[in-house]
Amino acid sequence: MSNIVLAQAAEAANINAGLAAIGYGLGAIGAAIGVGLIWAAVINGTARQPEAQGQLQGIAWISFVLVEVLALIGLVVYFIASGA
């Protein structure tokens, strides 16, 4: 009986690693979309008002860093969830 329980636990660990990989992949796609939207907004804003370019770029870099930190947190959560 205990062998069956251990086998089921090992199988569950393999499924969790796969789900963690899928979750991180979705998180990475979200970060990529976020970065694209940030820089698209900067380009659009600079085209509309060129004198605000410096201020827009400063805000964009801060937003970019925040989005990338979320992606790195997702990577850490992936490693924790996969048990690697």
Backbone as numpy.savetxt, mean C-alpha at the origin, in Angstrom:
# Nx Ny Nz CAx CAy CAz Cx Cy Cz
-5.88 -38.24 16.08 -6.70 -37.05 16.08 -5.84 -35.79 16.08
-4.77 -35.78 16.86 -3.94 -34.58 16.94 -3.20 -34.34 15.62
-2.90 -35.40 14.85 -2.26 -35.23 13.55 -3.19 -34.50 12.58
-4.47 -34.79 12.66 -5.44 -34.12 11.79 -5.52 -32.64 12.14
-5.51 -32.32 13.41 -5.57 -30.92 13.85 -4.32 -30.18 13.40
-3.15 -30.80 13.53 -1.91 -30.16 13.10 -1.89 -29.95 11.59
-2.40 -30.92 10.84 -2.46 -30.78 9.38 -3.38 -29.65 8.98
-4.51 -29.53 9.66 -5.44 -28.44 9.35 -4.83 -27.09 9.71
-4.08 -27.03 10.80 -3.43 -25.78 11.19 -2.38 -25.38 10.17
-1.62 -26.35 9.65 -0.60 -26.05 8.64 -1.25 -25.57 7.35
-2.37 -26.19 6.98 -3.09 -25.77 5.79 -3.63 -24.35 5.95
-4.12 -24.03 7.13 -4.64 -22.69 7.39 -3.52 -21.66 7.31
-2.32 -22.03 7.75 -1.19 -21.10 7.66 -0.84 -20.83 6.20
-0.92 -21.84 5.35 -0.64 -21.63 3.93 -1.69 -20.74 3.29
-2.94 -20.92 3.67 -4.00 -20.08 3.13 -3.82 -18.64 3.60
-3.43 -18.45 4.86 -3.23 -17.10 5.38 -2.11 -16.38 4.64
-1.04 -17.12 4.28 0.05 -16.49 3.53 -0.44 -16.03 2.16
-1.27 -16.85 1.52 -1.80 -16.46 0.21 -2.73 -15.26 0.31
-3.56 -15.26 1.31 -4.47 -14.12 1.50 -3.70 -12.85 1.84
-2.62 -13.01 2.59 -1.79 -11.85 2.92 -1.16 -11.27 1.66
-0.72 -12.14 0.75 -0.13 -11.66 -0.50 -1.16 -10.93 -1.35
-2.38 -11.45 -1.41 -3.44 -10.79 -2.16 -3.76 -9.43 -1.53
-3.84 -9.40 -0.21 -4.12 -8.14 0.48 -3.05 -7.10 0.25
-1.77 -7.51 0.28 -0.71 -6.54 0.03 -0.74 -6.07 -1.42
-1.04 -6.96 -2.33 -1.13 -6.56 -3.74 -2.19 -5.51 -3.95
-3.34 -5.70 -3.32 -4.40 -4.70 -3.43 -3.99 -3.38 -2.77
-3.27 -3.48 -1.65 -2.80 -2.27 -1.00 -1.78 -1.51 -1.85
-0.93 -2.24 -2.55 0.06 -1.61 -3.41 -0.61 -0.92 -4.60
-1.66 -1.54 -5.13 -2.39 -0.91 -6.23 -3.04 0.39 -5.74
-3.59 0.36 -4.54 -4.19 1.57 -3.98 -3.18 2.70 -3.81
-1.99 2.35 -3.35 -0.95 3.38 -3.19 -0.53 3.94 -4.54
-0.42 3.09 -5.55 -0.04 3.55 -6.88 -1.08 4.50 -7.46
-2.34 4.17 -7.26 -3.41 5.06 -7.73 -3.36 6.39 -6.98
-3.11 6.32 -5.68 -3.02 7.55 -4.89 -1.89 8.45 -5.34
-0.73 7.88 -5.61 0.41 8.67 -6.07 0.11 9.30 -7.42
-0.52 8.53 -8.30 -0.88 9.07 -9.61 -1.85 10.24 -9.50
-2.82 10.12 -8.61 -3.78 11.22 -8.43 -3.12 12.46 -7.83
-2.19 12.24 -6.91 -1.49 13.39 -6.30 -0.75 14.18 -7.35
0.07 13.49 -8.16 0.88 14.22 -9.14 0.04 14.75 -10.30
-1.06 14.08 -10.63 -1.96 14.62 -11.64 -2.57 15.94 -11.17
-2.90 16.00 -9.88 -3.46 17.24 -9.33 -2.43 18.36 -9.33
-1.16 18.02 -9.07 -0.11 19.04 -9.10 0.07 19.58 -10.51
0.09 18.68 -11.49 0.25 19.12 -12.88 -0.93 19.99 -13.30
-2.13 19.58 -12.93 -3.32 20.34 -13.27 -3.30 21.72 -12.59
-2.95 21.74 -11.31 -2.91 23.01 -10.59 -1.84 23.95 -11.12
-0.69 23.39 -11.49 0.39 24.22 -12.04 0.00 24.76 -13.41
-0.71 23.97 -14.18 -1.16 24.45 -15.49 -2.17 25.59 -15.34
-2.99 25.53 -14.31 -4.00 26.57 -14.10 -3.40 27.83 -13.46
-2.44 27.64 -12.55 -1.88 28.77 -11.82 -0.38 28.53 -11.62
0.44 28.90 -12.59 1.87 28.58 -12.54 2.61 29.17 -11.34
2.15 30.29 -10.82 2.87 30.90 -9.69 2.70 30.11 -8.39
1.78 29.18 -8.34 1.56 28.36 -7.14 2.32 27.04 -7.20
3.22 26.90 -8.15 3.91 25.62 -8.35 4.69 25.18 -7.11
5.42 26.08 -6.49 6.22 25.72 -5.31 5.37 25.23 -4.16
4.29 25.93 -3.90 3.40 25.52 -2.81 2.72 24.19 -3.12
2.31 24.00 -4.36 1.67 22.74 -4.75 2.63 21.57 -4.64
3.89 21.78 -5.04 4.85 20.69 -4.96 5.16 20.32 -3.52
5.21 21.30 -2.64 5.44 20.99 -1.23 4.33 20.13 -0.64
3.10 20.51 -0.94 1.95 19.72 -0.47 1.98 18.33 -1.10
2.35 18.26 -2.38 2.38 16.97 -3.08 3.43 16.04 -2.48
4.60 16.55 -2.14 5.63 15.69 -1.55 5.20 15.15 -0.20
4.55 15.98 0.60 4.06 15.51 1.91 3.00 14.42 1.70
2.09 14.64 0.78 1.06 13.63 0.49 1.67 12.36 -0.06
2.66 12.50 -0.92 3.36 11.34 -1.50 4.00 10.50 -0.41
4.66 11.15 0.53 5.31 10.43 1.62 4.28 9.69 2.47
3.16 10.33 2.76 2.13 9.67 3.56 1.57 8.44 2.85
1.34 8.54 1.56 0.82 7.39 0.81 1.83 6.26 0.78
3.10 6.58 0.59 4.13 5.55 0.53 4.35 4.91 1.91
4.19 5.68 2.97 4.30 5.09 4.31 3.18 4.07 4.52
2.00 4.37 4.03 0.91 3.40 4.14 1.23 2.14 3.36
1.87 2.27 2.20 2.26 1.09 1.42 3.31 0.28 2.18
4.25 0.95 2.83 5.27 0.23 3.61 4.66 -0.45 4.83
3.69 0.18 5.45 2.99 -0.46 6.57 2.28 -1.71 6.07
1.71 -1.64 4.88 1.08 -2.82 4.29 2.08 -3.94 4.07
3.30 -3.59 3.67 4.34 -4.61 3.49 4.70 -5.27 4.81
4.79 -4.49 5.87 5.09 -5.04 7.19 3.96 -5.94 7.66
2.72 -5.53 7.46 1.58 -6.35 7.83 1.57 -7.65 7.03
1.97 -7.60 5.77 2.06 -8.81 4.95 3.02 -9.81 5.58
4.20 -9.35 5.97 5.18 -10.25 6.55 4.72 -10.80 7.89
4.03 -9.99 8.65 3.50 -10.47 9.92 2.41 -11.52 9.69
1.51 -11.25 8.75 0.40 -12.17 8.50 0.85 -13.46 7.84
1.90 -13.38 7.00 2.35 -14.59 6.31 3.22 -15.45 7.20
3.71 -14.90 8.29 4.54 -15.66 9.21 5.97 -15.81 8.74
6.39 -14.99 7.80 7.75 -15.09 7.28 8.73 -14.37 8.18
